[in-house]
Amino acid sequence: MAELHAYKRGIGPLGLTLSAVSAMIGSGWLFSSMYVAQQAGPGAILAWILGGVLVMIVALTYAEISTMLPVTGGSTRFPQLTHGTFVSLFFGWITWFNLMTAPAIETQAMIQYASDYWPSLTTAAGENHGLTGHGYLVATLMMLLFSVVNVYSIRLITRLNSILSFFKVIAALIAAGALLIVAFHPHNFNNPTYHGFLPNGWKGVFSALATGGILFAFNGFKQAIELGGEAKNPARTILIGVAGSLTLVLIVYLALQIGFIGALTPESLSHGWQNLHFAGDAGPLAGILRNYGLVAISVLLYINALVATSAAGLVYSTSASRTLYGLSANRQLPRFLQELTTGGIPANAIIVNFVLGMTFFLPFHGWYVMVEFMSSIIALSYITGPVCCLSLRYQLPAHKRSFKLPLVTLWSFLGFYVCTLIVYWTGWKVISNLGFTLAISFALFLVYRAFSERPRSVPMHWRSSIWMWPYLGGLSLVSYLGAYGGGRNVISLGWDFLYLGLLSILSLTLAVKFRASQEHVEKTLRRLDNEAKTGVPGGVPAEVGGH
């Protein structure tokens, strides 16, 4: 049996902040300005601000937990502590799937931008930009590069990010500044010809937030959570990493969105916001700059498309391997995924993520199609923050908290409600596909549990998962009857907010009431505390009775 080495605590506040910034300024800034504008028109500005505020609400619940328990793969470890195996498995798999597929999305973005100069990489048709044989070859090489660098060194990745993040932010601000100075048309923001500031009403704003790429763009803040176990002075470093990265990135995205909307010509808007189109829109920001003759800045963006997506892919590959490691540490996956190299790297997990990540290109053809599906998974994965934060106030009331949220019950409810709304806004079509995917995944776990003794040594804690069933069922029902993404349009706008609010109150109340037993919490906590202090991987307690 391989020895489990300790991971290294070498990431400071700047490194952790830039890791999160690097993930957030990945492919999102290259595409989302266009897709958000198509759904919300000039109201895209409100969508970005609302998205930033909503994600910050959720992020601060994670900040309280991760500064209290700075362990690697926190998103999978915290639910194991508060609600046991099944809840941890469910949300851990969602978090891992979200992070595991992100390098593929970043690679798709890079290839899609490159297709403007190398058309044989993709087969373009509307929002679909499927990969050709050449495209798959390039994608394989890029995904392999992410894996090799991750196996080599976490410190190399953070050093690269410290350099590349500055380059990405500067390039994005140069692009935004160029559009604002050279090609800004103020009348685009409230032109009655195109139905004013909110051409699709608030429904368009909410849809853009969920499926236009905004949530995906902000998703990188969780890098600060997943890498918490490798941070120096975790309490201070994690809080700075979460809040600082979100604030900086919101400013950058707002500048890009305003510049993009202002630069659109009457020709590109001739068929309305939903049918926004112009030459070179496979790589929209670079394309629009090139159309205005800003060739040098356009070339800078094409170069930055390679840099930005590569850096984000590296960071996501890092976090995905730590999450897979966390699932293994919870005995929900084979032990070999928990093994670390002498340098503290989960190499086996990295290899598995590479193989599975390559399959994500097959059913999803194009960046937008990938992100539309992933948005529901991202929002659903965030629910663990509010649930675990509030539950731990009851389970570990005296545990030292370097950062403590005020009015934690209200804050946790808002975070839970926010996640629920965002999942709902992705629409019935996406939610139904997500449900099918989760059912298959759970079936595979049951097969693993049936043939392996390791997962059977830990109880499933079904009682602690009681809150999930009315929540998932109620969310699916409201989505099916709602007005988003293929819903039946039986429930009108406003009533859906009320029903989901009541569902969130009920579900969060049940989640706290049916939290894991104190015996389970104490045994799990001893291992997590030891891991947080020493960096030596822990695990979960052996079979305990009760739940």
C-alpha positions as CSV (number, residue, x, y, z in Angstrom):
1,M,0.0,0.0,0.0
2,A,1.4,3.4,-1.0
3,E,2.3,5.9,1.7
4,L,0.0,8.9,2.1
5,H,2.3,11.9,2.2
6,A,1.5,15.3,3.5
7,Y,0.5,18.1,1.1
8,K,2.5,21.3,1.2
9,R,1.3,24.6,2.8
10,G,3.0,27.1,0.4
11,I,0.2,29.3,-1.0
12,G,0.0,32.9,0.3
13,P,-2.9,35.4,0.0
14,L,-1.7,36.7,-3.3
15,G,-1.2,33.3,-4.8
16,L,-4.6,32.1,-3.6
17,T,-6.4,35.2,-4.9
18,L,-4.7,35.0,-8.3
19,S,-5.5,31.3,-8.5
20,A,-9.2,32.2,-8.1
21,V,-8.8,35.2,-10.5
22,S,-7.1,33.0,-13.1
23,A,-10.0,30.5,-13.0
24,M,-12.6,33.2,-13.2
25,I,-10.9,35.1,-16.0
26,G,-10.6,32.0,-18.1
27,S,-13.0,31.4,-21.1
28,G,-15.9,33.2,-19.5
29,W,-14.6,36.7,-20.3
30,L,-14.0,35.7,-23.9
31,F,-17.6,34.6,-24.6
32,S,-20.0,35.6,-21.9
33,S,-20.3,39.3,-23.0
34,M,-22.0,38.2,-26.2
35,Y,-24.2,35.4,-24.8
36,V,-25.4,37.5,-21.8
37,A,-26.2,40.4,-24.2
38,Q,-28.2,38.0,-26.4
39,Q,-30.5,37.1,-23.5
40,A,-30.6,40.3,-21.5
41,G,-29.7,43.1,-23.9
42,P,-28.3,46.1,-22.1
43,G,-29.8,44.6,-18.9
44,A,-26.7,42.4,-19.0
45,I,-25.1,45.0,-16.8
46,L,-27.7,44.2,-14.1
47,A,-27.2,40.5,-14.6
48,W,-23.4,40.8,-13.9
49,I,-24.0,42.9,-10.8
50,L,-26.7,40.6,-9.5
51,G,-24.6,37.6,-10.3
52,G,-21.6,39.0,-8.4
53,V,-23.7,39.8,-5.3
54,L,-25.5,36.4,-5.3
55,V,-22.2,34.5,-5.6
56,M,-20.6,36.6,-2.8
57,I,-23.5,35.7,-0.5
58,V,-22.8,32.0,-1.0
59,A,-19.0,32.5,-1.0
60,L,-19.0,34.0,2.5
61,T,-20.6,30.9,3.9
62,Y,-17.8,28.8,2.5
63,A,-15.3,31.3,3.9
64,E,-16.5,30.7,7.4
65,I,-16.2,27.0,7.1
66,S,-12.9,26.8,5.2
67,T,-11.2,29.2,7.6
68,M,-12.4,27.1,10.5
69,L,-11.3,23.8,8.8
70,P,-8.7,24.5,6.1
71,V,-8.5,21.0,4.5
72,T,-7.9,20.1,0.9
73,G,-11.0,19.2,-1.1
74,G,-13.2,21.0,1.4
75,S,-16.3,21.0,-0.8
76,T,-16.5,17.2,-0.4
77,R,-15.2,17.0,3.2
78,F,-17.6,19.5,4.9
79,P,-20.8,17.7,3.9
80,Q,-19.3,14.5,5.2
81,L,-18.7,16.2,8.6
82,T,-22.2,17.7,8.9
83,H,-24.4,15.2,7.1
84,G,-22.5,12.0,6.5
85,T,-21.9,9.8,3.5
86,F,-24.8,10.1,1.2
87,V,-25.1,13.9,1.3
88,S,-21.3,14.2,0.9
89,L,-21.3,11.7,-2.0
90,F,-24.1,13.5,-3.8
91,F,-22.7,17.0,-3.6
92,G,-19.1,15.8,-3.7
93,W,-19.8,14.2,-7.1
94,I,-21.5,17.3,-8.4
95,T,-18.5,19.5,-7.3
96,W,-16.0,17.1,-8.8
97,F,-18.0,16.8,-12.1
98,N,-18.1,20.6,-12.2
99,L,-14.3,20.9,-11.8
100,M,-13.4,17.9,-13.8
101,T,-15.2,19.1,-16.9
102,A,-13.9,22.7,-16.6
103,P,-10.5,22.0,-18.3
104,A,-12.5,20.6,-21.2
105,I,-14.6,23.8,-21.4
106,E,-11.5,26.0,-21.3
107,T,-9.9,23.9,-24.0
108,Q,-13.0,24.1,-26.1
109,A,-12.9,27.9,-25.7
110,M,-9.3,28.1,-26.9
111,I,-10.0,26.0,-29.9
112,Q,-13.1,27.9,-30.8
113,Y,-11.2,31.2,-30.8
114,A,-8.4,29.6,-32.8
115,S,-10.9,28.4,-35.4
116,D,-11.2,31.9,-36.8
117,Y,-7.7,31.4,-38.1
118,W,-7.7,27.6,-38.3
119,P,-11.3,26.7,-39.5
120,S,-10.6,23.0,-39.7
121,L,-10.6,22.7,-35.9
122,T,-14.4,23.0,-35.6
123,T,-17.6,22.4,-37.4
124,A,-19.5,25.7,-36.8
125,A,-23.3,25.8,-36.9
126,G,-24.9,28.5,-34.8
127,E,-24.0,28.1,-31.2
128,N,-22.5,24.7,-31.9
129,H,-18.8,24.5,-32.6
130,G,-18.1,20.8,-32.5
131,L,-14.5,19.5,-32.8
132,T,-13.2,18.0,-35.9
133,G,-10.4,15.3,-36.0
134,H,-7.8,18.1,-35.8
135,G,-9.7,19.7,-33.0
136,Y,-9.8,16.6,-31.0
137,L,-6.0,16.2,-31.4
138,V,-5.4,19.7,-30.2
139,A,-7.8,19.2,-27.3
140,T,-6.0,16.0,-26.3
141,L,-2.6,17.7,-26.3
142,M,-3.9,20.6,-24.2
143,M,-5.6,18.3,-21.6
144,L,-2.5,16.2,-21.4
145,L,-0.4,19.3,-20.8
146,F,-2.7,20.4,-17.9
147,S,-2.2,16.9,-16.3
148,V,1.5,16.8,-16.7
149,V,2.1,20.2,-15.2
150,N,-0.3,19.3,-12.3
151,V,1.7,16.1,-11.6
152,Y,4.9,18.0,-11.6
153,S,4.2,20.8,-9.1
154,I,1.5,22.8,-7.4
155,R,4.0,25.6,-6.7
156,L,4.8,25.8,-10.4
157,I,1.1,26.3,-11.1
158,T,0.7,29.1,-8.5
159,R,3.8,30.8,-9.8
160,L,2.5,30.6,-13.4
161,N,-0.8,31.9,-12.3
162,S,0.8,34.9,-10.5
163,I,2.3,35.9,-13.8
164,L,-0.5,34.9,-16.2
165,S,-3.3,36.4,-14.0
166,F,-1.8,39.9,-14.3
167,F,-1.5,39.4,-18.1
168,K,-5.1,38.2,-18.4
169,V,-6.5,41.1,-16.3
170,I,-4.5,43.7,-18.2
171,A,-5.5,42.3,-21.6
172,A,-9.1,42.2,-20.6
173,L,-9.0,45.9,-19.4
174,I,-7.2,46.9,-22.6
175,A,-9.9,45.3,-24.7
176,A,-12.6,47.0,-22.7
177,G,-10.9,50.3,-22.8
178,A,-10.4,50.1,-26.6
179,L,-14.1,49.4,-27.2
180,L,-15.1,52.2,-24.8
181,I,-12.8,54.8,-26.5
182,V,-13.0,53.8,-30.2
183,A,-16.4,52.3,-30.8
184,F,-18.8,53.4,-28.0
185,H,-22.5,54.1,-29.0
186,P,-24.4,55.2,-25.9
187,H,-27.8,54.8,-27.7
188,N,-27.3,51.0,-27.7
189,F,-28.2,50.9,-24.0
190,N,-31.8,52.2,-24.3
191,N,-32.7,52.1,-28.0
192,P,-36.5,51.7,-28.4
193,T,-35.9,50.0,-31.8
194,Y,-34.4,47.1,-29.9
195,H,-37.0,47.3,-27.0
196,G,-35.0,49.4,-24.6
197,F,-32.8,48.5,-21.7
198,L,-34.6,45.3,-20.8
199,P,-35.7,43.8,-24.1
200,N,-36.6,40.5,-22.5
201,G,-37.6,41.9,-19.2
202,W,-36.3,40.5,-15.9
203,K,-36.8,37.0,-17.1
204,G,-34.0,37.7,-19.7
205,V,-31.7,39.0,-16.9
206,F,-32.3,35.9,-14.7
207,S,-31.8,33.5,-17.7
208,A,-28.6,35.3,-18.7
209,L,-27.3,35.0,-15.1
210,A,-27.9,31.3,-15.1
211,T,-27.1,30.2,-18.6
212,G,-25.2,33.0,-20.3
213,G,-21.9,32.2,-18.7
214,I,-22.1,34.6,-15.7
215,L,-22.2,31.8,-13.1
216,F,-19.6,29.9,-14.9
217,A,-17.4,33.0,-15.0
218,F,-17.6,33.5,-11.2
219,N,-17.2,29.8,-10.4
220,G,-13.5,30.1,-10.0
221,F,-13.8,31.6,-6.5
222,K,-14.0,28.0,-5.2
223,Q,-10.4,27.5,-6.1
224,A,-9.7,29.3,-2.8
225,I,-11.8,26.8,-1.0
226,E,-10.4,23.6,-2.7
227,L,-6.8,24.7,-2.2
228,G,-7.4,25.8,1.4
229,G,-5.4,23.0,2.9
230,E,-2.3,24.2,1.0
231,A,-2.5,27.8,2.1
232,K,-0.2,29.5,4.6
233,N,-2.1,31.1,7.5
234,P,-5.4,29.7,6.1
235,A,-7.8,31.9,8.0
236,R,-6.5,35.1,6.6
237,T,-5.5,33.8,3.2
238,I,-8.8,32.1,2.3
239,L,-10.9,35.1,3.2
240,I,-8.7,37.4,1.2
241,G,-8.7,34.9,-1.7
242,V,-12.5,34.6,-1.9
243,A,-13.6,38.2,-1.4
244,G,-10.7,39.8,-3.2
245,S,-11.0,37.6,-6.3
246,L,-14.7,38.1,-6.7
247,T,-14.5,41.9,-6.4
248,L,-11.7,42.2,-8.9
249,V,-13.3,40.0,-11.4
250,L,-16.7,41.7,-11.2
251,I,-15.0,45.0,-12.1
252,V,-13.3,43.4,-15.1
253,Y,-16.5,41.7,-16.4
254,L,-18.6,44.9,-16.1
255,A,-16.0,46.9,-18.1
256,L,-16.0,44.2,-20.8
257,Q,-19.8,44.0,-21.0
258,I,-20.3,47.8,-21.2
259,G,-17.6,48.0,-23.8
260,F,-19.1,45.2,-25.9
261,I,-22.7,46.5,-25.8
262,G,-21.5,50.0,-26.7
263,A,-19.5,48.7,-29.7
264,L,-22.3,46.9,-31.4
265,T,-23.4,48.3,-34.8
266,P,-26.9,48.6,-36.2
267,E,-26.1,45.8,-38.6
268,S,-25.3,43.4,-35.9
269,L,-28.5,44.3,-34.0
270,S,-30.7,44.4,-37.1
271,H,-32.5,41.2,-36.1
272,G,-32.7,42.0,-32.4
273,W,-30.6,41.1,-29.3
274,Q,-31.5,37.4,-29.4
275,N,-30.2,37.1,-33.0
276,L,-27.1,39.2,-32.4
277,H,-24.5,38.3,-35.1
278,F,-21.4,39.8,-36.7
279,A,-18.3,38.6,-38.6
280,G,-15.9,36.7,-36.3
281,D,-18.4,36.1,-33.5
282,A,-17.0,32.6,-32.9
283,G,-14.5,34.6,-30.8
284,P,-16.7,37.6,-30.1
285,L,-14.5,40.1,-28.4
286,A,-11.6,39.6,-30.7
287,G,-13.9,39.5,-33.7
288,I,-15.6,42.8,-32.9
289,L,-12.2,44.5,-32.3
290,R,-10.9,43.2,-35.6
291,N,-14.1,44.6,-37.3
292,Y,-13.2,48.0,-36.1
293,G,-9.7,47.8,-37.4
294,L,-8.1,47.3,-34.0
295,V,-6.0,44.5,-35.3
296,A,-3.2,44.7,-32.8
297,I,-5.5,44.5,-29.8
298,S,-7.5,41.7,-31.6
299,V,-4.2,39.7,-32.0
300,L,-3.5,40.4,-28.3
301,L,-6.9,38.8,-27.4
302,Y,-6.3,35.8,-29.6
303,I,-3.0,35.3,-27.8
304,N,-4.7,35.9,-24.5
305,A,-7.4,33.3,-25.4
306,L,-4.6,30.7,-25.4
307,V,-3.0,32.1,-22.2
308,A,-6.3,32.6,-20.3
309,T,-7.8,29.3,-21.1
310,S,-4.6,27.4,-20.4
311,A,-4.1,29.0,-17.0
312,A,-7.7,28.4,-16.0
313,G,-7.5,24.8,-17.2
314,L,-4.4,24.3,-15.1
315,V,-6.1,25.6,-12.0
316,Y,-9.3,23.7,-12.5
317,S,-7.3,20.5,-13.2
318,T,-5.6,21.1,-9.8
319,S,-8.9,21.6,-7.9
320,A,-10.6,18.7,-9.6
321,S,-7.8,16.3,-8.5
322,R,-8.1,17.6,-4.9
323,T,-11.9,17.0,-5.0
324,L,-11.5,13.5,-6.3
325,Y,-8.9,13.0,-3.5
326,G,-11.5,14.2,-1.0
327,L,-14.1,11.7,-2.2
328,S,-11.5,9.0,-1.8
329,A,-10.6,10.2,1.6
330,N,-14.3,9.8,2.5
331,R,-14.1,6.2,1.3
332,Q,-16.6,6.9,-1.5
333,L,-14.1,6.0,-4.2
334,P,-11.1,3.6,-4.4
335,R,-8.2,4.3,-2.1
336,F,-5.6,4.7,-5.0
337,L,-7.2,8.1,-5.8
338,Q,-6.2,9.3,-2.3
339,E,-2.5,8.5,-2.7
340,L,-0.1,11.4,-3.0
341,T,3.4,11.6,-4.5
342,T,6.4,12.6,-2.4
343,G,5.7,16.1,-3.6
344,G,2.1,16.0,-2.2
345,I,0.4,15.6,-5.6
346,P,-2.6,13.3,-6.1
347,A,-1.2,12.0,-9.4
348,N,-3.7,9.1,-9.8
349,A,-6.6,11.5,-9.4
350,I,-5.1,13.7,-12.1
351,I,-4.8,10.8,-14.6
352,V,-8.4,9.7,-14.0
353,N,-9.7,13.3,-14.5
354,F,-7.8,13.5,-17.8
355,V,-9.4,10.4,-19.2
356,L,-12.9,11.3,-18.1
357,G,-12.5,15.0,-19.1
358,M,-11.8,14.0,-22.7
359,T,-15.2,12.3,-22.9
360,F,-17.0,15.6,-22.2
361,F,-16.2,16.9,-25.7
362,L,-18.4,14.1,-27.3
363,P,-22.0,15.1,-26.3
364,F,-21.5,18.9,-26.0
365,H,-20.6,20.7,-29.2
366,G,-19.4,24.3,-28.4
367,W,-18.6,26.5,-25.4
368,Y,-22.1,27.8,-24.9
369,V,-23.7,24.3,-24.9
370,M,-21.2,23.1,-22.4
371,V,-21.7,26.1,-20.0
372,E,-25.5,26.0,-20.3
373,F,-25.5,22.4,-18.9
374,M,-22.8,23.1,-16.3
375,S,-24.5,26.1,-14.8
376,S,-27.1,24.0,-13.1
377,I,-24.4,21.7,-11.6
378,I,-22.4,24.7,-10.4
379,A,-25.4,26.3,-8.6
380,L,-26.5,23.0,-7.1
381,S,-23.0,22.3,-5.8
382,Y,-23.0,25.7,-4.0
383,I,-25.8,24.6,-1.7
384,T,-23.3,22.8,0.6
385,G,-21.9,26.2,1.7
386,P,-25.1,27.5,3.4
387,V,-26.2,24.1,4.6
388,C,-22.9,23.2,6.2
389,C,-22.3,26.7,7.6
390,L,-25.6,26.8,9.5
391,S,-25.4,23.1,10.6
392,L,-21.9,23.6,12.1
393,R,-23.2,26.4,14.3
394,Y,-25.3,23.8,16.0
395,Q,-22.8,20.9,15.8
396,L,-19.7,22.9,16.8
397,P,-20.9,26.0,18.5
398,A,-17.7,26.5,20.5
399,H,-15.2,25.7,17.7
400,K,-12.9,28.6,16.9
401,R,-14.0,30.6,13.8
402,S,-11.5,33.1,12.4
403,F,-14.3,34.5,10.3
404,K,-17.8,34.4,11.7
405,L,-20.8,35.5,9.6
406,P,-23.3,37.8,11.4
407,L,-27.0,36.7,11.3
408,V,-25.9,33.3,10.1
409,T,-29.5,31.9,9.8
410,L,-30.7,34.7,7.6
411,W,-27.4,34.6,5.6
412,S,-27.5,30.8,5.1
413,F,-31.2,31.0,4.0
414,L,-30.3,33.7,1.4
415,G,-27.4,31.6,0.2
416,F,-29.6,28.5,-0.1
417,Y,-32.4,30.5,-1.9
418,V,-29.9,32.1,-4.3
419,C,-28.6,28.6,-5.3
420,T,-32.1,27.3,-5.8
421,L,-33.2,30.3,-8.0
422,I,-30.1,29.9,-10.2
423,V,-30.7,26.2,-10.7
424,Y,-34.3,27.0,-11.6
425,W,-33.3,29.8,-14.0
426,T,-31.3,27.3,-16.1
427,G,-34.6,25.8,-17.2
428,W,-36.5,22.5,-17.2
429,K,-34.5,21.0,-20.1
430,V,-31.2,21.4,-18.3
431,I,-32.6,20.3,-14.9
432,S,-34.2,17.1,-16.4
433,N,-30.9,16.2,-18.1
434,L,-29.1,16.8,-14.8
435,G,-31.5,14.5,-12.9
436,F,-30.8,11.7,-15.4
437,T,-27.0,12.2,-15.1
438,L,-27.2,12.1,-11.3
439,A,-29.3,9.0,-11.3
440,I,-26.8,7.2,-13.4
441,S,-23.9,8.3,-11.2
442,F,-25.7,7.1,-8.1
443,A,-26.3,3.7,-9.7
444,L,-22.6,3.4,-10.5
445,F,-21.7,4.2,-6.8
446,L,-24.1,1.4,-5.6
447,V,-22.3,-1.0,-7.9
448,Y,-19.0,0.0,-6.4
449,R,-20.4,-0.3,-2.9
450,A,-21.8,-3.8,-3.7
451,F,-18.4,-5.1,-4.9
452,S,-16.0,-3.3,-2.6
453,E,-15.6,-3.6,1.2
454,R,-14.1,-0.1,1.6
455,P,-17.2,2.0,1.1
456,R,-19.3,-0.5,3.1
457,S,-17.2,0.3,6.2
458,V,-18.9,3.7,6.3
459,P,-22.6,4.1,6.9
460,M,-24.7,5.9,4.3
461,H,-26.4,8.1,6.9
462,W,-29.8,8.0,5.1
463,R,-31.5,9.9,7.9
464,S,-29.3,12.9,7.4
465,S,-30.3,13.0,3.7
466,I,-34.1,13.3,4.4
467,W,-34.1,17.0,3.5
468,M,-32.7,16.4,0.0
469,W,-35.7,14.4,-1.3
470,P,-38.5,17.1,-0.9
471,Y,-36.0,19.7,-2.1
472,L,-35.0,17.9,-5.3
473,G,-38.6,16.8,-6.0
474,G,-40.0,20.3,-5.3
475,L,-37.4,22.0,-7.4
476,S,-38.0,19.6,-10.3
477,L,-41.8,20.2,-10.1
478,V,-41.6,24.0,-10.0
479,S,-39.1,23.9,-12.9
480,Y,-41.4,21.6,-14.9
481,L,-44.4,23.9,-14.3
482,G,-42.3,27.1,-14.6
483,A,-41.5,29.5,-17.5
484,Y,-37.8,28.8,-18.0
485,G,-36.0,26.5,-20.5
486,G,-38.9,24.3,-21.8
487,G,-41.1,24.5,-18.7
488,R,-44.9,24.3,-19.1
489,N,-45.4,28.0,-18.2
490,V,-48.1,27.1,-15.7
491,I,-46.4,29.0,-12.8
492,S,-46.0,32.7,-13.7
493,L,-43.0,35.0,-12.8
494,G,-43.3,36.0,-9.1
495,W,-45.2,33.0,-7.9
496,D,-42.2,30.8,-8.8
497,F,-40.1,33.0,-6.5
498,L,-42.5,32.5,-3.6
499,Y,-42.8,28.7,-4.1
500,L,-39.0,28.3,-4.2
501,G,-38.6,30.5,-1.2
502,L,-41.0,28.4,0.8
503,L,-39.2,25.2,-0.5
504,S,-35.8,26.7,0.6
505,I,-37.1,27.5,4.1
506,L,-38.5,23.9,4.5
507,S,-35.4,22.2,3.1
508,L,-32.9,24.2,5.1
509,T,-34.9,23.6,8.3
510,L,-34.9,19.9,7.6
511,A,-31.2,19.9,6.8
512,V,-30.4,21.4,10.1
513,K,-32.8,19.2,12.0
514,F,-31.5,16.0,10.5
515,R,-27.9,16.8,10.7
516,A,-25.4,14.0,11.5
517,S,-25.1,12.7,15.1
518,Q,-22.7,14.3,17.5
519,E,-20.7,11.1,17.7
520,H,-20.1,11.1,13.9
521,V,-19.2,14.8,14.0
522,E,-16.6,14.4,16.8
523,K,-14.9,11.4,15.2
524,T,-14.8,13.1,11.8
525,L,-13.6,16.4,13.3
526,R,-10.6,14.8,15.0
527,R,-9.4,13.6,11.6
528,L,-10.0,16.9,9.9
529,D,-8.4,18.9,12.7
530,N,-5.3,16.7,12.5
531,E,-5.2,17.1,8.7
532,A,-5.6,20.9,9.0
533,K,-2.7,21.0,11.5
534,T,-0.3,18.5,9.9
535,G,-1.2,18.3,6.2
536,V,-1.3,14.5,6.5
537,P,-4.5,13.2,4.8
538,G,-7.2,12.0,7.1
539,G,-10.4,10.2,6.3
540,V,-13.7,9.4,7.8
541,P,-14.6,7.4,10.9
542,A,-15.2,3.7,10.8
543,E,-18.7,2.4,11.1
544,V,-20.7,4.3,13.8
545,G,-24.2,3.6,14.8
546,G,-27.2,5.7,14.9
547,H,-27.8,7.3,11.5
